[in-house]
Structure formats: structure tokens, C-alpha cells
Amino acid sequence: MKKVTGALLQRDGKTYGIMTHSPSGIVTPKDLEHIAAVGRKFHIPIMKITSGQRIILAGIKAEDVEKVFQELGNLAMPDLGPCVKFVQGCLGTEMCKWGSQDSIKMVSKIQALIPDKTFPAKIKIGVSGCQRCCSESQIRDIGLIGTTRGWIVLFGGNGGRKPRVADPIAYGLSENEACDLVQRLLEYYQRHAKPDERTTRFMERIGM
């Protein structure tokens, strides 16, 4: 059998899933039409919106994986090991009446900090434009919460089987200060965490 890379092996042990690349969960009509066309062309049985604001195309035959990647082009996000899986964002000040900070802009800035970087374990980031935390910032490896006084940056959160609320690291940061802190936290974690150690277990081990 041909070796498959960049796609997620599914429960049946035979088929694969491919995630789309959609920062903040934003897609255009053209994007959706293109994804739908790929689904029809390759008879993909399941296309689902995930909790990370992406679309997974699941049940792809092994021999079709490379072709699906090619057809999706920039809309595909290969899974290449322990990296930042997604940067989740809410509507922020763009549309939401509660938004205190521009979360969509912040997601773009954070995405620019992390291309092709690998880490000891996977990283999930949530950016919420207000303290209602629609992007689940308190249970993400790195969370940002917008307030009228600036950004709160959190680290070490996790959902899963053993949930942990992230620790607030700093309050009232400007956009640039928040991005700088995110980069420093990722670099520190990258240097000092054990292999396969998620940020939540890392924080439990080293403490604040």
C-alpha cells in the first residue's frame, strides 16, 4: 500500500481525512463551492465542520489522498505532526456587538508567527474578542481574550479527558505586546517541554 502523509487515518484503518485551512473559520462562497466540488468528484462520504472552525473531508480512499490535496490547493491543511492545529477566532469587533477587540485581525497576526513550526505536542489557540470567550480561549493551549483595556493572554488550557483552565499570564496588552508574548510562550514551551507533553501537563509539571 502506498504511504500516505499529511492526512489523518480514520477509524476504519483504511480511509483518511483532510482538514481545510480556514483561519477564524472564515470562508468565501467560492471556497465553499470548490470544497463541495472536490467532495462530489471523489465521492467523499463525510464533510463536517469541526470544533476548530475547519471542515474535515473524511472517508477518502488512500489512492485519492494526493489528488484531493492537489484539487484543494491552498484550502488544504496537511497534518504534519505536532504543530499549531488551528487558531480559532470569533467575530470580534467585525460584527459582534459585544466585541472589545478585533479578534479576526489578531488571528491573522498570530498565524503569521507560526508557519511550519513544530512543537513537542500539538497546539490549539483560541482568540476571543470579549470575555464571553466564544473561541474557548480558557481551555486552549494559548488563549487570548479581548477587553476594553487590551488583551489578556493565557497559557496551558485543555479540554479533553482531563480538562484544565489556562493560567492568565498577562493583562491589558496591546496587539503587538500580545503577539510578542504568544511568541515567547511558544518558544519557551518548544525548548523546555518533554516530547508529547501538552501545555497543560507542562504547566502542571513546572508551575507558574
MARBA-3410 file (N, C-alpha, C, O; in Angstrom, 1 decimal):
208
0.8,-1.2,0.0,0.0,0.0,0.0,0.9,1.2,0.0,1.9,1.3,0.7 ~ 0.5,2.2,-0.8,1.2,3.5,-0.9,1.2,4.2,0.5,0.1,4.3,1.1 ~ 2.4,4.8,0.9,2.4,5.5,2.1,1.7,6.8,2.0,1.9,7.5,1.0 ~ 0.8,7.1,3.0,0.0,8.3,3.0,0.6,9.3,4.0,0.7,9.0,5.2 ~ 0.8,10.6,3.6,1.3,11.6,4.5,0.4,12.8,4.4,-0.2,13.1,3.4
0.3,13.5,5.6,-0.5,14.7,5.6,-2.0,14.6,5.9,-2.6,15.6,6.1 ~ -2.5,13.3,5.8,-3.9,13.1,6.0,-4.0,12.2,7.3,-3.1,11.6,7.7 ~ -5.2,12.3,7.9,-5.5,11.6,9.2,-6.2,10.2,8.9,-7.2,10.2,8.3 ~ -5.5,9.2,9.4,-6.1,7.8,9.2,-7.4,7.8,10.0,-7.4,8.2,11.2 ~ -8.5,7.3,9.4,-9.7,7.2,10.1,-9.9,5.9,10.9,-9.1,5.0,10.8
-11.0,5.8,11.6,-11.3,4.7,12.5,-11.3,3.3,11.8,-10.9,2.3,12.4 ~ -11.7,3.3,10.5,-11.7,2.0,9.8,-10.4,1.5,9.4,-10.2,0.4,9.0 ~ -9.3,2.3,9.6,-8.0,1.9,9.3,-7.6,1.8,7.9,-6.6,1.4,7.5 ~ -8.5,2.3,7.0,-8.4,2.2,5.6,-8.5,3.6,4.9,-7.7,3.9,3.9 ~ -9.4,4.4,5.4,-9.6,5.7,4.7,-9.0,6.9,5.5,-8.5,6.7,6.7
-9.0,8.1,4.9,-8.3,9.2,5.5,-9.1,10.5,5.5,-10.1,10.6,4.8 ~ -8.7,11.4,6.4,-9.4,12.7,6.5,-8.4,13.8,6.2,-7.3,13.7,6.5 ~ -8.9,14.8,5.5,-8.1,16.0,5.2,-8.8,17.2,5.8,-10.0,17.4,5.5 ~ -8.1,18.1,6.5,-8.7,19.3,7.0,-8.5,20.5,6.1,-7.5,20.5,5.3 ~ -9.5,21.4,6.1,-9.3,22.6,5.3,-8.6,23.6,6.2,-8.5,23.6,7.4
-8.0,24.6,5.5,-7.3,25.7,6.1,-8.3,26.9,6.1,-8.5,27.5,5.0 ~ -8.8,27.3,7.2,-9.8,28.4,7.3,-9.6,29.2,8.6,-10.4,29.0,9.5 ~ -8.6,30.0,8.7,-8.4,30.8,9.9,-9.6,31.6,10.3,-10.3,32.2,9.5 ~ -9.9,31.5,11.6,-11.1,32.2,12.1,-12.4,31.6,11.6,-13.5,32.1,11.9 ~ -12.3,30.5,10.9,-13.5,29.8,10.3,-14.1,30.6,9.2,-15.2,30.3,8.8
-13.3,31.5,8.6,-13.9,32.4,7.5,-13.7,31.7,6.2,-12.5,31.3,5.8 ~ -14.7,31.6,5.4,-14.7,31.0,4.1,-15.5,31.9,3.1,-16.4,32.6,3.6 ~ -15.2,31.9,1.9,-15.9,32.6,0.9,-16.9,31.7,0.2,-16.7,30.5,0.2 ~ -17.9,32.2,-0.5,-18.7,31.3,-1.3,-17.9,30.5,-2.3,-18.2,29.3,-2.6 ~ -16.9,31.1,-2.9,-16.0,30.4,-3.9,-15.3,29.2,-3.2,-15.2,28.2,-3.8
-14.8,29.5,-1.9,-14.2,28.4,-1.2,-15.1,27.2,-1.0,-14.8,26.1,-1.2 ~ -16.3,27.5,-0.5,-17.3,26.5,-0.2,-17.7,25.7,-1.5,-17.9,24.5,-1.4 ~ -17.9,26.4,-2.6,-18.2,25.8,-3.8,-17.1,24.9,-4.3,-17.3,23.8,-4.8 ~ -15.8,25.3,-4.1,-14.7,24.5,-4.5,-14.6,23.2,-3.6,-14.4,22.1,-4.1 ~ -14.8,23.4,-2.3,-14.7,22.2,-1.4,-15.8,21.2,-1.8,-15.6,20.0,-1.8
-17.0,21.8,-2.0,-18.2,20.9,-2.4,-17.9,20.1,-3.7,-18.2,19.0,-3.8 ~ -17.3,20.8,-4.6,-16.9,20.2,-5.9,-15.9,19.0,-5.7,-16.1,18.0,-6.3 ~ -15.0,19.2,-4.8,-14.0,18.2,-4.6,-14.7,17.0,-3.9,-14.4,15.8,-4.2 ~ -15.6,17.3,-3.0,-16.3,16.2,-2.3,-17.1,15.4,-3.3,-17.2,14.2,-3.2 ~ -17.8,16.1,-4.2,-18.6,15.3,-5.2,-17.7,14.5,-6.1,-18.0,13.4,-6.5
-16.6,15.1,-6.6,-15.7,14.5,-7.5,-15.1,13.2,-7.0,-15.0,12.2,-7.7 ~ -14.7,13.2,-5.7,-14.1,12.0,-5.1,-15.1,11.2,-4.2,-14.6,10.3,-3.5 ~ -16.4,11.5,-4.3,-17.4,10.7,-3.6,-17.0,10.6,-2.1,-17.1,9.6,-1.5 ~ -16.7,11.8,-1.5,-16.3,11.8,-0.1,-17.5,11.7,0.8,-18.4,12.6,0.6 ~ -17.6,10.7,1.6,-18.9,10.4,2.3,-19.2,11.4,3.4,-20.4,11.6,3.7
-18.2,12.0,4.1,-18.5,12.9,5.2,-17.7,14.2,5.1,-16.5,14.1,4.9 ~ -18.4,15.3,5.2,-17.7,16.6,5.2,-18.4,17.3,6.4,-19.5,17.6,6.4 ~ -17.5,17.6,7.4,-18.1,18.1,8.7,-17.3,19.3,9.2,-16.1,19.4,9.1 ~ -18.0,20.3,9.7,-17.4,21.4,10.4,-16.9,21.0,11.8,-17.7,20.5,12.5 ~ -15.7,21.2,12.1,-15.1,20.8,13.3,-15.2,21.9,14.4,-15.5,23.0,14.1
-14.8,21.5,15.6,-14.8,22.5,16.7,-13.7,23.6,16.5,-13.8,24.6,17.1 ~ -12.7,23.2,15.7,-11.7,24.2,15.4,-11.9,25.1,14.2,-11.0,25.7,13.7 ~ -13.2,25.2,13.8,-13.7,26.0,12.7,-13.0,25.6,11.4,-12.7,26.5,10.5 ~ -12.8,24.3,11.2,-12.4,23.9,9.9,-13.4,22.9,9.3,-14.4,22.5,10.0 ~ -13.2,22.4,8.1,-14.0,21.4,7.5,-13.2,20.2,7.3,-12.1,20.3,6.7
-13.6,19.0,7.8,-12.8,17.8,7.6,-13.6,17.0,6.5,-14.8,16.8,6.5 ~ -12.8,16.6,5.5,-13.3,15.7,4.4,-12.8,14.3,4.8,-11.7,14.0,4.7 ~ -13.8,13.5,5.3,-13.4,12.2,5.8,-13.9,11.0,5.0,-14.9,11.2,4.3 ~ -13.2,9.9,5.1,-13.5,8.7,4.3,-12.9,8.7,2.9,-13.4,8.1,2.0 ~ -11.8,9.4,2.8,-11.1,9.5,1.5,-10.3,8.2,1.3,-9.5,7.8,2.2
-10.4,7.6,0.1,-9.6,6.4,-0.2,-8.1,6.8,-0.3,-7.7,7.9,-0.7 ~ -7.2,5.8,0.1,-5.8,6.1,0.2,-5.3,6.6,-1.2,-4.4,7.5,-1.2 ~ -5.7,6.0,-2.2,-5.2,6.3,-3.6,-5.7,7.7,-4.0,-5.2,8.2,-5.0 ~ -6.7,8.3,-3.3,-7.2,9.6,-3.7,-6.6,10.7,-2.9,-6.8,11.9,-3.2 ~ -5.9,10.4,-1.8,-5.5,11.5,-0.9,-4.6,12.5,-1.6,-4.9,13.7,-1.5
-3.6,12.1,-2.3,-2.8,13.1,-3.0,-3.5,13.9,-4.0,-3.3,15.1,-4.1 ~ -4.5,13.3,-4.7,-5.3,14.0,-5.7,-6.2,15.1,-5.0,-6.4,16.2,-5.5 ~ -6.7,14.7,-3.8,-7.6,15.6,-3.1,-6.8,16.8,-2.6,-7.3,18.0,-2.7 ~ -5.6,16.6,-2.1,-4.7,17.7,-1.7,-4.5,18.6,-2.9,-4.5,19.8,-2.8 ~ -4.2,18.0,-4.1,-3.9,18.9,-5.2,-5.1,19.7,-5.7,-5.0,20.8,-6.0
-6.3,19.0,-5.6,-7.5,19.7,-6.0,-7.9,20.9,-5.0,-8.3,21.9,-5.5 ~ -7.6,20.6,-3.8,-8.0,21.7,-2.8,-7.0,22.8,-2.8,-7.3,24.0,-2.5 ~ -5.7,22.5,-3.1,-4.7,23.6,-3.2,-4.5,24.2,-1.8,-4.3,23.6,-0.8 ~ -4.6,25.6,-1.8,-4.3,26.3,-0.6,-5.4,26.1,0.5,-5.3,26.5,1.6 ~ -6.5,25.5,0.1,-7.6,25.3,1.0,-7.3,24.1,1.9,-8.0,23.9,2.9
-6.3,23.3,1.5,-6.0,22.1,2.3,-4.9,22.4,3.4,-4.1,23.2,3.2 ~ -5.1,21.8,4.5,-4.1,21.9,5.6,-3.5,20.6,6.0,-4.1,19.8,6.7 ~ -2.3,20.2,5.4,-1.7,18.9,5.7,-1.4,18.8,7.2,-1.0,19.7,7.8 ~ -1.7,17.6,7.8,-1.4,17.3,9.1,0.0,16.7,9.2,0.3,15.6,8.8 ~ 1.0,17.5,9.6,2.4,17.1,9.6,3.0,17.0,11.0,4.2,17.5,11.2
2.3,16.4,11.9,2.9,16.2,13.2,2.5,17.2,14.2,1.6,18.0,14.0 ~ 3.3,17.3,15.3,2.9,18.2,16.4,3.2,19.7,16.0,4.3,20.2,16.0 ~ 2.2,20.4,15.7,2.3,21.8,15.2,1.0,22.5,15.8,0.3,22.0,16.5 ~ 0.9,23.8,15.4,-0.4,24.5,15.7,-1.5,24.0,14.8,-1.4,24.2,13.6 ~ -2.5,23.3,15.4,-3.5,22.7,14.6,-4.5,23.7,14.1,-5.0,23.6,12.9
-4.8,24.7,14.9,-5.7,25.8,14.4,-5.6,27.0,15.3,-5.2,26.9,16.5 ~ -5.9,28.2,14.8,-6.1,29.4,15.5,-7.6,29.8,15.4,-8.0,30.2,14.3 ~ -8.4,29.5,16.4,-9.8,29.7,16.4,-10.1,31.2,16.7,-9.5,31.7,17.7 ~ -11.1,31.8,16.0,-11.4,33.2,16.3,-12.9,33.4,16.2,-13.6,32.7,15.5 ~ -13.4,34.4,17.0,-14.8,34.8,17.0,-14.9,36.0,16.0,-14.0,36.3,15.3
-16.1,36.6,16.0,-16.4,37.7,15.1,-15.7,39.0,15.6,-15.5,39.9,14.8 ~ -15.4,39.1,16.9,-14.8,40.2,17.4,-15.5,41.5,17.2,-16.8,41.6,17.3 ~ -14.8,42.6,16.8,-15.5,43.8,16.5,-16.0,43.9,15.1,-16.6,44.9,14.8 ~ -15.8,42.9,14.3,-16.2,43.0,12.9,-17.7,43.0,12.8,-18.3,43.7,12.0 ~ -18.4,42.1,13.6,-19.8,42.0,13.5,-20.5,41.9,14.9,-21.7,42.4,15.0
-19.8,41.4,15.9,-20.5,41.1,17.2,-20.6,42.4,18.0,-19.6,43.2,18.2 ~ -21.8,42.7,18.6,-22.0,43.9,19.4,-21.2,43.8,20.7,-21.0,44.9,21.4 ~ -20.8,42.6,21.1,-20.0,42.5,22.4,-18.5,42.7,22.2,-17.8,42.8,23.2 ~ -18.0,42.6,21.0,-16.6,42.6,20.7,-15.9,43.9,21.3,-16.3,45.0,21.1 ~ -14.8,43.6,22.1,-14.0,44.7,22.6,-12.7,44.8,21.8,-12.1,45.9,21.8
-12.2,43.7,21.2,-11.0,43.8,20.4,-11.2,43.0,19.1,-12.1,42.2,19.0 ~ -10.4,43.4,18.1,-10.5,42.8,16.8,-9.9,41.4,16.7,-8.7,41.3,16.5 ~ -10.7,40.4,17.0,-10.1,39.0,17.1,-9.7,38.5,15.7,-8.8,37.7,15.6 ~ -10.4,38.9,14.6,-10.1,38.4,13.3,-8.7,38.9,12.9,-7.9,38.1,12.3 ~ -8.5,40.1,13.1,-7.1,40.7,12.8,-6.1,40.0,13.7,-5.0,39.7,13.2
-6.4,39.7,14.9,-5.4,39.1,15.8,-5.1,37.7,15.4,-3.9,37.2,15.4 ~ -6.1,36.9,14.9,-5.9,35.6,14.4,-4.9,35.6,13.2,-4.0,34.8,13.1 ~ -5.0,36.6,12.3,-4.1,36.7,11.2,-2.7,37.0,11.6,-1.8,36.5,11.1 ~ -2.6,37.8,12.6,-1.2,38.2,13.1,-0.6,37.0,13.8,0.6,36.8,13.6 ~ -1.3,36.2,14.5,-0.8,35.0,15.2,-0.4,33.9,14.1,0.6,33.3,14.2
-1.3,33.8,13.1,-1.0,32.8,12.0,0.4,33.1,11.4,1.1,32.2,11.0 ~ 0.7,34.4,11.3,1.9,34.8,10.6,3.2,34.5,11.5,4.3,34.4,11.0 ~ 2.9,34.3,12.8,4.1,33.9,13.7,4.5,32.5,13.6,5.6,32.1,14.1 ~ 3.6,31.6,13.2,3.7,30.2,13.4,3.9,29.3,12.2,3.8,28.1,12.3 ~ 4.1,29.8,11.0,4.1,28.9,9.8,5.2,27.9,9.9,6.4,28.2,10.2
4.8,26.6,9.7,5.8,25.5,9.6,6.6,25.2,10.9,7.6,24.5,10.8 ~ 6.2,25.7,12.0,6.9,25.5,13.3,6.3,24.2,13.9,5.1,23.9,13.9 ~ 7.2,23.4,14.5,6.8,22.2,15.2,7.1,22.3,16.7,7.9,23.1,17.1 ~ 6.3,21.6,17.5,6.4,21.7,18.9,6.4,20.3,19.5,6.2,19.3,18.8 ~ 6.7,20.2,20.8,6.7,18.9,21.5,5.4,18.1,21.3,5.4,16.9,21.3
4.3,18.9,21.3,3.0,18.3,21.1,2.1,19.3,20.4,2.5,20.4,20.1 ~ 0.9,18.9,20.0,0.0,19.7,19.2,-0.4,21.0,20.1,-0.5,20.9,21.3 ~ -0.7,22.0,19.4,-1.1,23.3,20.0,-2.4,23.8,19.4,-2.6,23.7,18.2 ~ -3.3,24.2,20.2,-4.5,24.8,19.8,-4.6,26.2,20.4,-4.4,26.4,21.6 ~ -5.0,27.2,19.6,-5.1,28.6,20.0,-6.5,29.1,19.8,-7.1,28.9,18.8
-7.0,29.8,20.9,-8.3,30.4,20.8,-8.2,31.9,21.0,-7.6,32.4,22.0 ~ -8.8,32.7,20.1,-8.8,34.2,20.2,-10.2,34.7,20.4,-11.0,34.5,19.4 ~ -10.6,35.2,21.5,-11.9,35.8,21.8,-11.9,37.3,21.9,-11.0,37.8,22.6 ~ -12.8,37.9,21.2,-12.8,39.4,21.2,-13.4,40.0,22.4,-13.3,41.2,22.6 ~ -14.0,39.2,23.3,-14.5,39.7,24.6,-14.5,38.6,25.6,-14.1,37.5,25.3
-14.9,38.9,26.8,-14.8,38.0,27.9,-15.9,36.9,27.9,-15.9,36.1,28.9 ~ -16.7,36.9,26.9,-17.7,35.8,26.8,-17.0,34.5,26.2,-17.6,33.5,26.3 ~ -15.8,34.7,25.7,-15.0,33.6,25.3,-15.6,32.6,24.3,-15.6,31.4,24.6 ~ -16.2,33.1,23.3,-16.8,32.2,22.3,-15.8,31.3,21.6,-16.2,30.2,21.1 ~ -14.5,31.7,21.6,-13.5,30.8,21.0,-12.8,29.9,22.0,-11.7,29.4,21.7
-13.4,29.7,23.1,-13.0,28.7,24.1,-11.5,29.0,24.6,-10.7,28.1,24.8 ~ -11.2,30.3,24.7,-9.8,30.7,25.0,-9.3,30.1,26.3,-8.1,29.9,26.5 ~ -10.2,29.9,27.2,-9.7,29.4,28.6,-9.4,28.0,28.6,-8.7,27.5,29.6 ~ -9.7,27.2,27.6,-9.3,25.8,27.5,-8.5,25.5,26.3,-8.6,24.4,25.8 ~ -7.8,26.5,25.8,-6.8,26.3,24.7,-5.4,26.3,25.3,-5.1,26.9,26.3
-4.5,25.7,24.5,-3.1,25.8,24.9,-2.6,27.2,25.1,-1.9,27.6,26.0 ~ -3.0,28.1,24.1,-2.8,29.5,24.3,-4.2,30.2,24.0,-4.8,29.9,23.0 ~ -4.5,31.1,24.9,-5.8,31.8,24.7,-5.6,33.3,24.8,-4.7,33.8,25.6 ~ -6.3,34.0,24.0,-6.3,35.5,24.1,-7.8,35.9,24.3,-8.7,35.4,23.6 ~ -8.0,36.9,25.2,-9.3,37.4,25.4,-9.2,38.9,25.4,-8.4,39.6,26.0
-10.1,39.5,24.5,-10.1,41.0,24.4,-10.9,41.7,25.4,-12.0,41.2,25.8 ~ -10.4,42.7,26.0,-11.2,43.6,26.9,-11.0,45.0,26.5,-10.3,45.3,25.6 ~ -11.8,45.9,27.1,-11.7,47.3,26.8,-10.3,47.9,27.2,-10.0,49.0,26.7 ~ -9.6,47.2,28.0,-8.3,47.6,28.4,-7.2,46.9,27.7,-6.0,47.2,28.0 ~ -7.5,46.1,26.7,-6.5,45.4,26.0,-6.7,43.9,26.0,-7.7,43.4,26.4
-5.6,43.2,25.7,-5.7,41.7,25.6,-5.2,41.0,26.9,-4.2,41.4,27.5 ~ -5.9,39.9,27.3,-5.4,39.0,28.3,-4.8,37.8,27.5,-5.5,37.3,26.6 ~ -3.6,37.4,27.9,-3.0,36.2,27.3,-3.0,35.1,28.4,-2.5,35.3,29.5 ~ -3.5,33.9,28.0,-3.5,32.7,28.9,-2.7,31.6,28.2,-2.4,31.5,27.0 ~ -2.2,30.7,29.1,-1.4,29.6,28.6,-1.7,28.3,29.4,-1.9,28.4,30.7
-1.7,27.2,28.7,-1.8,25.9,29.4,-3.2,25.3,29.6,-3.4,24.5,30.6 ~ -4.2,25.7,28.8,-5.5,25.2,28.9,-5.7,23.9,28.1,-5.0,23.7,27.2 ~ -6.8,23.2,28.5,-7.0,21.9,27.8,-8.4,21.5,28.0,-9.0,21.6,29.1 ~ -9.1,20.9,27.0,-10.4,20.3,27.2,-10.1,18.8,27.5,-9.4,18.4,28.4 ~ -10.6,17.9,26.6,-10.3,16.5,26.7,-10.7,15.8,27.9,-11.6,16.2,28.6
-10.0,14.7,28.2,-10.4,13.8,29.3,-10.1,14.4,30.7,-10.7,14.0,31.7 ~ -9.0,15.2,30.7,-8.6,15.8,32.0,-8.5,17.3,31.8,-7.4,17.9,31.5 ~ -9.7,18.0,31.8,-9.7,19.5,31.5,-8.8,20.3,32.4,-8.7,19.9,33.6 ~ -8.4,21.4,31.9,-7.6,22.4,32.8,-7.9,23.8,32.2,-7.7,24.0,31.0 ~ -8.2,24.7,33.1,-8.4,26.1,32.7,-7.0,26.7,32.6,-6.1,26.6,33.5
-6.7,27.5,31.5,-5.4,28.1,31.3,-5.1,29.1,32.3,-6.0,29.8,32.9 ~ -3.8,29.3,32.6,-3.4,30.4,33.5,-3.2,31.7,32.8,-2.6,31.8,31.7 ~ -3.8,32.8,33.4,-3.6,34.1,32.8,-2.1,34.5,33.0,-1.6,34.4,34.2 ~ -1.5,34.9,32.0,0.0,35.3,32.1,0.1,36.8,32.1,1.0,37.3,32.9 ~ -0.7,37.5,31.4,-0.6,39.0,31.4,-1.9,39.6,31.0,-2.7,39.0,30.3
-2.1,40.8,31.5,-3.4,41.6,31.3,-3.1,42.9,30.6,-2.0,43.5,30.7 ~ -4.1,43.4,29.9,-4.1,44.8,29.4,-3.0,45.0,28.3,-2.4,46.1,28.3 ~ -2.7,44.0,27.5,-1.7,44.1,26.5,-2.2,44.8,25.2,-3.3,44.6,24.8 ~ -1.3,45.5,24.5,-1.6,46.0,23.2,-1.6,44.8,22.2,-1.1,43.7,22.6 ~ -2.0,45.0,21.0,-2.0,44.0,20.0,-0.5,43.4,19.8,-0.3,42.2,19.8
0.4,44.3,19.7,1.8,43.9,19.4,2.4,43.2,20.7,3.2,42.2,20.5 ~ 2.1,43.7,21.8,2.6,43.1,23.1,2.0,41.7,23.2,2.7,40.8,23.6 ~ 0.7,41.5,22.9,0.1,40.2,23.0,0.8,39.2,22.0,1.0,38.1,22.4 ~ 1.0,39.6,20.8,1.7,38.8,19.8,3.1,38.4,20.3,3.5,37.3,20.1 ~ 3.8,39.4,20.8,5.2,39.1,21.3,5.1,38.1,22.4,6.0,37.2,22.5
4.2,38.2,23.3,4.1,37.3,24.4,3.7,35.9,23.9,4.3,34.9,24.4 ~ 2.8,35.8,23.0,2.5,34.5,22.4,3.7,33.8,21.8,3.9,32.6,22.0 ~ 4.5,34.6,21.1,5.7,34.0,20.5,6.7,33.6,21.6,7.3,32.5,21.4 ~ 6.8,34.3,22.7,7.7,33.9,23.8,7.3,32.7,24.5,8.1,31.8,24.8 ~ 6.0,32.6,24.7,5.4,31.4,25.3,5.7,30.2,24.5,6.0,29.1,25.0
5.4,30.3,23.2,5.6,29.1,22.3,7.1,28.7,22.3,7.4,27.5,22.2 ~ 8.0,29.7,22.2,9.4,29.4,22.2,9.9,28.7,23.5,10.7,27.8,23.5 ~ 9.4,29.2,24.6,9.7,28.6,25.9,9.2,27.2,26.0,9.9,26.3,26.4 ~ 8.0,27.0,25.6,7.4,25.6,25.6,8.2,24.7,24.6,8.4,23.6,25.0 ~ 8.5,25.2,23.5,9.3,24.5,22.5,10.6,24.0,23.1,11.1,22.9,22.8
11.3,24.8,23.8,12.6,24.5,24.4,12.5,23.6,25.6,13.4,22.7,25.8 ~ 11.5,23.7,26.4,11.5,23.0,27.7,10.5,21.9,28.0,10.7,21.2,28.9 ~ 9.6,21.7,27.1,8.6,20.7,27.3,9.2,19.3,26.8,10.1,19.3,26.0 ~ 8.7,18.2,27.4,9.1,16.9,27.0,8.3,16.5,25.8,7.2,17.0,25.5 ~ 8.8,15.5,25.0,8.1,15.0,23.8,6.7,14.6,24.2,6.5,13.9,25.2
5.7,15.0,23.4,4.3,14.6,23.6,3.7,15.2,24.8,2.6,14.8,25.2 ~ 4.3,16.2,25.4,3.8,16.8,26.6,3.0,18.1,26.2,3.6,19.1,25.8 ~ 1.6,18.0,26.3,0.8,19.1,26.0,1.1,20.3,27.0,1.6,20.0,28.1 ~ 0.7,21.5,26.7,1.0,22.6,27.5,0.4,22.5,28.9,0.9,23.0,29.9 ~ -0.8,21.9,29.0,-1.5,21.7,30.3,-0.7,20.9,31.3,-0.5,21.2,32.4
-0.1,19.8,30.8,0.7,18.9,31.6,2.1,19.6,31.9,2.6,19.4,32.9 ~ 2.5,20.3,30.9,3.8,21.1,31.1,3.6,22.1,32.2,4.5,22.2,33.1 ~ 2.5,22.8,32.3,2.3,23.8,33.4,2.1,23.1,34.7,2.6,23.6,35.7 ~ 1.5,21.9,34.7,1.3,21.2,36.0,2.7,20.7,36.5,2.9,20.6,37.7 ~ 3.6,20.5,35.6,4.9,20.0,36.0,5.8,21.1,36.4,6.5,21.0,37.5
5.8,22.2,35.7,6.8,23.3,36.1,6.2,24.4,36.9,6.9,25.1,37.6 ~ 4.9,24.5,37.0,4.2,25.6,37.8,4.4,26.9,37.1,5.2,27.1,36.2 ~ 3.7,27.9,37.7,3.8,29.3,37.1,5.1,29.9,37.3,5.4,31.0,36.9
END
